[in-house]
Amino acid sequence: MKFAGLQKTSLVDYPNRVASVLFTPGCNLRCPYCHNWRIVVDPKPPFLNEETALSILEARKKYVDAVVITGGEPTLHKELPKFLKKLKEKGFAVKLDTNGFFPDVLEECLQHVDYVALDVKTSLEKYPRLGAKDTAGFMRTAEMLKMGKVEYEFRTTVVPEFVAIEDVTRIGEIVKGAKIFALQQFVSGDTLDGEFELKPYTQKTFASIAKAFEDYTERLILRF
């Protein structure tokens, strides 16, 4: 595998763990509010190869106990399961971030990960605005995680226009039954669509949307 970057230390990407974060290039979606758009639209070298990445992670084992694979969209890369297996063999806890559109690859990955974060970006009706032509794979992933044994969370960034109070019921049907559902505040600035300069919701509006989701999940987490 190749990687677009590595963050040596993160205290926020893996719940209750100190982690290193690897970023994979490329993505099947084109979310206008994406902040990692440079590695999505036109990823450019120098890339970090697998051997170098593993060497760096090994050298940092006294500082971190986990690795997060994010993107871009990691499951675009069919070699991902083999890389995750190597991380587990080296003793790391492994978390995978995904948009869920490649369930076959994800299914292979599940035996080599400890935690999965699935992005539920908006209602199914609005996914075409993100470049998705078919959401069947995404829905298969959602059900796979709900029925599986791997620890997971569903998470939604509360982006104005894409997550509004009128979207709660439709998004709620996707996440219904999830053990953990996290709502994250949108941060504006330096997004894929330069004209997408929406202001984040006020704390009051964010709270009202969050309250509307309470009945859909066992545990609701708010991240500001």
Sequence and secondary structure as in RCSB ss.txt:
>XXXX:A:sequence
MKFAGLQKTSLVDYPNRVASVLFTPGCNLRCPYCHNWRIVVDPKPPFLNEETALSILEARKKYVDAVVITGGEPT
LHKELPKFLKKLKEKGFAVKLDTNGFFPDVLEECLQHVDYVALDVKTSLEKYPRLGAKDTAGFMRTAEMLKMGKV
EYEFRTTVVPEFVAIEDVTRIGEIVKGAKIFALQQFVSGDTLDGEFELKPYTQKTFASIAKAFEDYTERLILRF
>XXXX:A:secstr
 EESEEEEEESSSSTTS EEEEE    S   TT S HHHHHS  S  EEHHHHHHHHHHTTTT SEEEEESS GG
G TTHHHHHHHHHHTT EEEEEE S  HHHHHHHGGG SEEEEE  S GGGGGGGT S  HHHHHHHHHHHHSSS
EEEEEEEE TTTS GGGHHHHHHHHTTEEEEEEEE   SS SSTT       HHHHHHHHHHTGGGEEEEEEE 
